[in-house]
Amino acid sequence: MALDQAYKKICVLGFGESGKALVKALLALKDEEGFEEIHLYPGSSPLKDRELVERLTKEGLSCFEERQEIQGHYDLAIVSPGISPFTDFYKSAKEHSDEIIGEIEFAYRISINPWLAITGTNGKTTTTSLIEHILQHAHRGAHAVGNIGPASVTKALELRQEGNSEDYLVAEVSSFQLFGCKHFKPKVAILLNITPDHVEWHQSLTHYINSKKKVFQNLDDESLGIINLDDENSHAIERELMLANKKLAFVSTKSSYDEGALYHISTLENSAWYEQGSLYIKQGNSIKELIACDELQIQGEHNYFNAMCAALCASYLGISLSEIQETLKTFKALEHRIEFVNRIDGVSFYNDSKATNVDAVLKALTAFPKKEIVLLVGGHDKMTDLAEFSYKAVRACKAVVCFGEAQERFLEALTQANKQEQDVSLAKAKNLKEALEVGKSLASSGDVVLLSPACSSFDEFSGYEERGRKFKEYVSEIAKISG
């Protein structure tokens, strides 16, 4: 399936994982699509993987190293998700190109497969993985792509070359990736939630919300949008979608304590909700129990919501309720997402390194009993507001240890919030290893030491994955010492 428009001269901005995948795909499609020139602008940082660039240059790539200004004219510019549209680098590409898009958009344009898209501030990875598992359990081809798994463009090209048009591409898509979308049209689009995050990239919460809602912009009569009735920002988008006559399904976890919400959601044609310890799903006039919450291996109210979204998606694709239920009962927590690590001297250690914003941490806290949590927070500060987070954290936790670059700001905010309660132990540490040692000293048998840092990891690690792996290594060292 060829692109519906001829592009002769193309440039790629950025040479991270997305940039590398894009360049490789463009070179692979060069003859088939008639690309004449493929240019790479890696950005201002020193070029990594020089050997790869040299090899790709032999295949037809032209690389313009350490340039922040685009030169010449291009039919198409494809921008890696890390490059904000408010940078001079992006603006220069836009000025010198007829069209500018992102990697997800290009992957969609070259693909021959149906797409499922999952976005939101938190819960994307769990919901994406869960949908992939449900489809695979039901013997449907499904591949998690985007922020997890291979780059979207890599898998889309692979399936195209195989002539496989039946498998689903289950895409975890960020606000960065959605910003660069124009024609992207998933068969099912899920918006989990919207809370302030990545404001430094988007420049405002409004821009961030506008990027998120682009996941719905091209839905047609054969597409389904799934949206969160509990989330204020998502609810506003829902009203826009209703006015545009989009086909929607709704999810809520409030119904167990709000009879009005329960009545409202139970009257909708496609919906799922939480009620008295179980999850329910409605399609048409049929209401059935989806699963009892204590049968799930992923706990916390946020995971109930993720499970319901995955179930509605799978059901819309024709997967039977029994197959969905079987997968929900066996699906386990992902690495770095409220992942049980070890139990030492009666204290349980959990790795939630993927919680890189305050909302993700607050959701994680709901998975454990109050006042039995020793929370480890810190790292590279995203400068988000800490007032609500601090207020809720001191009421949920037994102790909080602040570490890394962000330690002082977090400690100050938590200290202010703790003035009303004054029953939470607050401490600070230089780095993650020291934070774990302090946290262990503050915990008693039956407690949980939870790494859920609310920050990115770049002050000490290459990413949340390395941070999570190191945390598990440090816990293993403590276990050996404890015998």
NUMI-748139 format. One record per residue (C-alpha): residue in one letter; residue number from 1; x, y, z. Coordinates in nm, 3 decimals. Example, Ala and Ser with C-alpha at 12.3 -4.5 7.8 and 13.67 -1.06 7.14 Angstrom:
BEGIN
residuo,num,east,north,up
A,1,1.230,-0.450,0.780
S,2,1.367,-0.106,0.714
END
This chain:
BEGIN
residuo,num,east,north,up
M,1,0.000,0.000,0.000
A,2,0.172,0.315,-0.123
L,3,0.144,0.655,0.037
D,4,-0.145,0.857,-0.103
Q,5,0.089,1.145,-0.185
A,6,0.424,1.161,-0.363
Y,7,0.713,1.283,-0.150
K,8,1.049,1.336,-0.319
K,9,1.252,1.513,-0.053
I,10,1.212,1.423,0.316
C,11,1.390,1.530,0.634
V,12,1.391,1.364,0.975
L,13,1.452,1.561,1.296
G,14,1.612,1.376,1.587
F,15,1.810,1.054,1.605
G,16,1.680,0.880,1.916
E,17,1.490,0.552,1.890
S,18,1.209,0.706,1.681
G,19,1.453,0.890,1.455
K,20,1.657,0.578,1.388
A,21,1.345,0.377,1.310
L,22,1.216,0.647,1.077
V,23,1.540,0.672,0.880
K,24,1.561,0.294,0.840
A,25,1.199,0.276,0.724
L,26,1.240,0.562,0.476
L,27,1.547,0.398,0.324
A,28,1.365,0.064,0.301
L,29,1.076,0.235,0.120
K,30,1.292,0.461,-0.094
D,31,1.255,0.275,-0.424
E,32,0.895,0.165,-0.369
E,33,0.771,0.512,-0.276
G,34,1.001,0.710,-0.503
F,35,1.185,0.906,-0.234
E,36,1.474,1.090,-0.397
E,37,1.644,1.251,-0.095
I,38,1.633,1.154,0.274
H,39,1.804,1.400,0.507
L,40,1.871,1.362,0.879
Y,41,1.908,1.651,1.126
P,42,2.010,1.479,1.453
G,43,2.002,1.802,1.655
S,44,2.254,1.994,1.860
S,45,2.370,1.708,2.084
P,46,2.685,1.518,1.984
L,47,2.598,1.246,1.735
K,48,2.571,0.898,1.882
D,49,2.584,0.572,1.685
R,50,2.819,0.722,1.429
E,51,2.882,0.378,1.280
L,52,2.509,0.338,1.215
V,53,2.494,0.679,1.046
E,54,2.790,0.587,0.826
R,55,2.619,0.265,0.722
L,56,2.289,0.442,0.652
T,57,2.476,0.707,0.453
K,58,2.594,0.432,0.217
E,59,2.228,0.339,0.169
G,60,2.132,0.693,0.065
L,61,2.101,0.903,0.383
S,62,2.242,1.256,0.406
C,63,2.324,1.367,0.761
F,64,2.353,1.732,0.870
E,65,2.521,1.706,1.207
E,66,2.470,1.957,1.491
R,67,2.251,2.191,1.285
Q,68,1.954,2.365,1.444
E,69,1.848,2.541,1.123
I,70,1.695,2.347,0.838
Q,71,1.827,2.436,0.496
G,72,1.659,2.401,0.158
H,73,1.303,2.287,0.096
Y,74,1.133,1.958,0.182
D,75,0.808,1.795,0.077
L,76,0.780,1.636,0.420
A,77,0.943,1.678,0.761
I,78,0.903,1.400,1.020
V,79,0.980,1.504,1.377
S,80,1.084,1.279,1.664
P,81,0.853,1.309,1.970
G,82,1.118,1.460,2.196
I,83,1.134,1.781,1.991
S,84,0.882,2.038,2.109
P,85,0.694,2.246,1.849
F,86,0.795,2.554,2.047
T,87,1.166,2.507,1.976
D,88,1.350,2.697,1.704
F,89,1.456,2.360,1.561
Y,90,1.094,2.255,1.501
K,91,0.992,2.598,1.374
S,92,1.277,2.595,1.124
A,93,1.163,2.258,0.988
K,94,0.807,2.382,0.958
E,95,0.919,2.691,0.764
H,96,1.118,2.480,0.517
S,97,0.867,2.200,0.459
D,98,0.533,2.167,0.284
E,99,0.411,1.934,0.560
I,100,0.537,1.840,0.906
I,101,0.422,1.531,1.098
G,102,0.534,1.289,1.371
E,103,0.651,0.927,1.368
I,104,0.311,0.779,1.466
E,105,0.143,0.964,1.181
F,106,0.397,0.839,0.927
A,107,0.370,0.484,1.062
Y,108,-0.008,0.501,1.022
R,109,0.022,0.628,0.664
I,110,0.246,0.342,0.551
S,111,0.061,0.070,0.743
I,112,-0.202,-0.175,0.615
N,113,-0.328,-0.274,0.960
P,114,-0.603,-0.167,1.202
W,115,-0.482,0.047,1.493
L,116,-0.588,0.070,1.856
A,117,-0.465,0.381,2.039
I,118,-0.430,0.430,2.413
T,119,-0.339,0.767,2.560
G,120,-0.364,0.945,2.894
T,121,-0.134,1.088,3.155
N,122,-0.119,0.758,3.346
G,123,-0.206,0.395,3.285
K,124,-0.113,0.380,2.915
T,125,0.143,0.102,2.940
T,126,-0.071,-0.125,3.157
T,127,-0.381,-0.081,2.940
T,128,-0.187,-0.125,2.615
S,129,-0.023,-0.444,2.742
L,130,-0.353,-0.576,2.874
I,131,-0.529,-0.523,2.540
E,132,-0.242,-0.694,2.359
H,133,-0.267,-0.993,2.597
I,134,-0.645,-1.022,2.562
L,135,-0.624,-1.022,2.182
Q,136,-0.339,-1.271,2.176
H,137,-0.523,-1.498,2.421
A,138,-0.817,-1.490,2.179
H,139,-0.582,-1.586,1.895
R,140,-0.588,-1.246,1.732
G,141,-0.263,-1.103,1.604
A,142,-0.169,-0.803,1.819
H,143,0.151,-0.605,1.864
A,144,0.215,-0.341,2.131
V,145,0.397,-0.045,1.975
G,146,0.465,0.320,2.042
N,147,0.613,0.390,2.384
I,148,0.644,0.014,2.448
G,149,0.765,-0.254,2.214
P,150,0.924,-0.163,1.883
A,151,0.881,0.177,1.722
S,152,0.544,0.199,1.547
V,153,0.700,0.262,1.208
T,154,0.922,-0.048,1.241
K,155,0.635,-0.287,1.313
A,156,0.404,-0.120,1.058
L,157,0.667,-0.167,0.787
E,158,0.735,-0.526,0.890
L,159,0.368,-0.623,0.866
R,160,0.333,-0.440,0.535
Q,161,0.627,-0.628,0.388
E,162,0.475,-0.955,0.509
G,163,0.141,-0.865,0.354
N,164,-0.023,-0.915,0.695
S,165,-0.317,-0.675,0.714
E,166,-0.513,-0.856,0.988
D,167,-0.298,-0.805,1.298
Y,168,-0.373,-0.513,1.528
L,169,-0.119,-0.245,1.613
V,170,-0.189,-0.161,1.979
A,171,-0.026,0.178,2.020
E,172,0.060,0.352,2.345
V,173,0.066,0.711,2.224
S,174,0.193,1.012,2.416
S,175,0.086,1.373,2.384
F,176,0.415,1.436,2.200
Q,177,0.328,1.176,1.939
L,178,-0.033,1.287,1.903
F,179,0.075,1.645,1.842
G,180,0.226,1.533,1.513
C,181,-0.086,1.345,1.395
K,182,-0.320,1.461,1.118
H,183,-0.488,1.159,0.954
F,184,-0.426,0.903,1.229
K,185,-0.751,0.707,1.273
P,186,-0.752,0.416,1.516
K,187,-1.038,0.166,1.520
V,188,-1.056,0.214,1.897
A,189,-0.922,0.522,2.074
I,190,-0.894,0.529,2.455
L,191,-0.839,0.837,2.669
L,192,-0.762,0.724,3.024
N,193,-0.716,1.056,3.203
I,194,-0.558,1.400,3.175
T,195,-0.366,1.557,3.460
P,196,-0.093,1.822,3.434
D,197,0.226,1.676,3.289
H,198,0.488,1.770,3.030
V,199,0.382,2.131,3.056
E,200,0.740,2.234,2.981
W,201,0.713,2.062,2.638
H,202,0.363,2.188,2.554
Q,203,0.403,2.532,2.716
S,204,0.054,2.515,2.869
L,205,-0.203,2.268,3.004
T,206,-0.440,2.374,2.724
H,207,-0.189,2.270,2.457
Y,208,-0.136,1.941,2.642
I,209,-0.511,1.869,2.649
N,210,-0.547,1.962,2.283
S,211,-0.278,1.712,2.190
K,212,-0.441,1.435,2.391
K,213,-0.782,1.481,2.233
K,214,-0.637,1.447,1.884
V,215,-0.661,1.072,1.937
F,216,-1.035,1.111,1.863
Q,217,-1.025,1.364,1.579
N,218,-1.065,1.122,1.285
L,219,-1.298,0.860,1.434
D,220,-1.572,0.750,1.193
D,221,-1.883,0.531,1.214
E,222,-1.671,0.215,1.242
S,223,-1.454,0.355,1.523
L,224,-1.509,0.362,1.898
G,225,-1.389,0.618,2.149
I,226,-1.358,0.513,2.515
I,227,-1.348,0.790,2.770
N,228,-1.327,0.846,3.146
L,229,-1.640,0.994,3.301
D,230,-1.459,1.053,3.633
D,231,-1.185,1.277,3.494
E,232,-1.275,1.645,3.468
N,233,-1.061,1.723,3.162
S,234,-1.172,1.406,2.983
H,235,-1.535,1.480,3.063
A,236,-1.509,1.815,2.881
I,237,-1.376,1.636,2.573
E,238,-1.659,1.382,2.599
R,239,-1.912,1.660,2.555
E,240,-1.734,1.775,2.238
L,241,-1.736,1.421,2.101
M,242,-2.106,1.376,2.177
L,243,-2.184,1.692,1.981
A,244,-1.976,1.555,1.693
N,245,-2.181,1.231,1.700
K,246,-1.881,1.008,1.769
K,247,-1.949,0.651,1.882
L,248,-1.845,0.635,2.248
A,249,-1.813,0.398,2.542
F,250,-1.781,0.519,2.900
V,251,-1.600,0.406,3.213
S,252,-1.644,0.514,3.575
T,253,-1.520,0.399,3.914
K,254,-1.740,0.637,4.113
S,255,-2.064,0.443,4.091
S,256,-2.009,0.241,4.409
Y,257,-2.048,0.552,4.624
D,258,-2.258,0.770,4.395
E,259,-2.603,0.634,4.311
G,260,-2.659,0.911,4.058
A,261,-2.338,0.819,3.872
L,262,-2.433,0.450,3.880
Y,263,-2.775,0.520,3.735
H,264,-2.630,0.746,3.467
I,265,-2.360,0.510,3.344
S,266,-2.588,0.204,3.358
T,267,-2.825,0.375,3.112
L,268,-2.554,0.420,2.849
E,269,-2.530,0.173,2.562
N,270,-2.159,0.088,2.601
S,271,-2.019,0.129,2.949
A,272,-1.830,-0.029,3.236
W,273,-1.823,0.059,3.604
Y,274,-1.720,-0.045,3.954
E,275,-1.989,-0.149,4.203
Q,276,-1.953,-0.317,4.542
G,277,-1.624,-0.496,4.477
S,278,-1.684,-0.600,4.118
L,279,-1.649,-0.457,3.768
Y,280,-1.951,-0.458,3.537
I,281,-1.987,-0.414,3.163
K,282,-2.293,-0.316,2.959
Q,283,-2.341,-0.352,2.586
G,284,-2.678,-0.272,2.444
N,285,-2.929,-0.381,2.708
S,286,-2.712,-0.658,2.852
I,287,-2.537,-0.600,3.187
K,288,-2.287,-0.863,3.306
E,289,-2.031,-0.890,3.581
L,290,-1.688,-0.858,3.426
I,291,-1.477,-0.969,3.722
A,292,-1.459,-0.947,4.100
C,293,-1.184,-0.700,4.189
D,294,-1.008,-0.942,4.423
E,295,-0.959,-1.177,4.125
L,296,-0.739,-0.920,3.952
Q,297,-0.364,-0.945,4.001
I,298,-0.328,-0.573,3.932
Q,299,-0.469,-0.384,4.227
G,300,-0.570,-0.023,4.290
E,301,-0.865,0.179,4.163
H,302,-0.664,0.300,3.865
N,303,-0.608,-0.059,3.755
Y,304,-0.981,-0.135,3.781
F,305,-1.027,0.148,3.536
N,306,-0.752,0.018,3.306
A,307,-0.911,-0.328,3.307
M,308,-1.254,-0.192,3.215
C,309,-1.113,0.013,2.927
A,310,-0.930,-0.293,2.793
A,311,-1.246,-0.504,2.826
L,312,-1.462,-0.252,2.638
C,313,-1.203,-0.234,2.361
A,314,-1.173,-0.612,2.327
S,315,-1.549,-0.661,2.340
Y,316,-1.596,-0.407,2.060
L,317,-1.353,-0.612,1.851
G,318,-1.565,-0.924,1.901
I,319,-1.374,-1.097,2.182
S,320,-1.604,-1.306,2.403
L,321,-1.664,-1.213,2.764
S,322,-1.523,-1.547,2.884
E,323,-1.195,-1.490,2.699
I,324,-1.168,-1.138,2.841
Q,325,-1.235,-1.265,3.193
E,326,-0.971,-1.539,3.166
T,327,-0.704,-1.289,3.061
L,328,-0.798,-1.036,3.330
K,329,-0.751,-1.304,3.597
T,330,-0.401,-1.397,3.480
F,331,-0.255,-1.060,3.378
K,332,0.025,-0.953,3.612
A,333,0.174,-0.615,3.692
L,334,0.433,-0.490,3.446
E,335,0.795,-0.430,3.534
H,336,0.844,-0.090,3.701
R,337,0.468,-0.047,3.760
I,338,0.378,-0.134,4.122
E,339,0.598,-0.439,4.076
F,340,0.652,-0.657,4.383
V,341,1.027,-0.699,4.438
N,342,1.084,-0.878,4.771
R,343,0.973,-0.914,5.131
I,344,1.246,-0.864,5.391
D,345,1.186,-0.886,5.767
G,346,0.812,-0.855,5.701
V,347,0.853,-0.538,5.490
S,348,0.736,-0.553,5.125
F,349,0.930,-0.363,4.859
Y,350,0.759,-0.239,4.541
N,351,0.913,-0.086,4.228
D,352,0.692,0.180,4.070
S,353,0.973,0.362,3.887
K,354,0.745,0.434,3.590
A,355,0.545,0.676,3.807
T,356,0.717,0.989,3.679
N,357,0.446,1.239,3.778
V,358,0.251,1.314,4.094
D,359,-0.081,1.180,3.966
A,360,0.073,0.839,3.896
V,361,0.204,0.830,4.253
L,362,-0.135,0.917,4.402
K,363,-0.290,0.633,4.203
A,364,-0.022,0.393,4.326
L,365,-0.093,0.487,4.688
T,366,-0.449,0.356,4.650
A,367,-0.311,0.003,4.602
F,368,-0.195,-0.020,4.966
P,369,-0.350,0.034,5.311
K,370,-0.313,0.384,5.451
K,371,-0.036,0.454,5.702
E,372,0.151,0.139,5.601
I,373,0.346,0.302,5.316
V,374,0.701,0.436,5.324
L,375,0.718,0.635,5.002
L,376,1.038,0.717,4.813
V,377,1.001,1.026,4.590
G,378,1.247,1.234,4.394
G,379,1.477,1.256,4.096
H,380,1.479,1.517,3.821
D,381,1.207,1.769,3.903
K,382,0.935,1.834,3.642
M,383,0.831,2.144,3.840
T,384,0.466,2.041,3.860
D,385,0.250,2.178,4.142
L,386,0.292,1.975,4.461
A,387,0.009,2.108,4.677
E,388,-0.254,1.839,4.613
F,389,0.006,1.565,4.597
S,390,0.157,1.662,4.933
Y,391,-0.183,1.693,5.102
K,392,-0.285,1.342,4.992
A,393,0.056,1.183,5.044
V,394,0.087,1.280,5.411
R,395,-0.258,1.133,5.473
A,396,-0.179,0.806,5.298
C,397,0.180,0.743,5.406
K,398,0.357,0.644,5.724
A,399,0.677,0.811,5.601
V,400,0.815,0.985,5.290
V,401,1.181,0.996,5.188
C,402,1.276,1.266,4.936
F,403,1.589,1.212,4.725
G,404,1.782,1.343,4.425
E,405,1.768,1.688,4.264
A,406,1.404,1.740,4.363
Q,407,1.447,1.651,4.732
E,408,1.435,2.005,4.876
R,409,1.123,2.118,4.689
F,410,0.935,1.797,4.771
L,411,1.045,1.809,5.134
E,412,0.931,2.170,5.169
A,413,0.588,2.099,5.017
L,414,0.539,1.785,5.229
T,415,0.647,1.969,5.543
Q,416,0.384,2.237,5.481
A,417,0.115,1.973,5.424
N,418,0.228,1.779,5.732
K,419,0.175,2.075,5.965
Q,420,-0.192,1.982,5.990
E,421,-0.134,1.610,6.047
Q,422,0.211,1.593,6.209
D,423,0.210,1.215,6.212
V,424,0.417,1.146,5.900
S,425,0.793,1.097,5.920
L,426,0.977,1.303,5.658
A,427,1.338,1.246,5.557
K,428,1.574,1.318,5.271
A,429,1.857,1.134,5.097
K,430,2.120,1.219,4.836
N,431,2.033,0.943,4.593
L,432,1.811,0.640,4.537
K,433,2.035,0.392,4.720
E,434,2.049,0.610,5.030
A,435,1.671,0.672,5.006
L,436,1.608,0.297,5.011
E,437,1.829,0.255,5.318
V,438,1.649,0.536,5.500
G,439,1.310,0.401,5.393
K,440,1.396,0.054,5.523
S,441,1.492,0.203,5.860
L,442,1.153,0.376,5.886
A,443,0.949,0.067,5.798
S,444,0.813,-0.198,6.035
S,445,0.691,-0.550,5.967
G,446,0.371,-0.530,5.760
D,447,0.469,-0.202,5.594
V,448,0.541,-0.132,5.227
V,449,0.848,0.053,5.095
L,450,0.731,0.197,4.764
L,451,0.955,0.358,4.502
S,452,0.707,0.583,4.322
P,453,0.922,0.886,4.249
A,454,0.691,1.143,4.082
C,455,0.993,1.265,3.885
S,456,1.194,1.171,3.580
S,457,1.521,0.990,3.647
F,458,1.772,1.191,3.447
D,459,1.959,1.334,3.746
E,460,2.096,0.987,3.825
F,461,1.987,0.738,3.558
S,462,1.930,0.705,3.182
G,463,1.557,0.644,3.227
Y,464,1.292,0.500,3.458
E,465,1.387,0.147,3.345
E,466,1.746,0.178,3.471
R,467,1.620,0.341,3.792
G,468,1.379,0.053,3.850
R,469,1.642,-0.213,3.781
K,470,1.887,-0.044,4.018
F,471,1.620,-0.027,4.288
K,472,1.568,-0.401,4.255
E,473,1.943,-0.459,4.274
Y,474,1.964,-0.250,4.591
V,475,1.674,-0.445,4.746
S,476,1.854,-0.771,4.662
E,477,2.166,-0.643,4.841
I,478,1.957,-0.569,5.152
A,479,1.803,-0.917,5.133
K,480,2.150,-1.079,5.129
I,481,2.262,-0.879,5.432
S,482,1.941,-0.968,5.618
G,483,2.005,-1.334,5.546
END
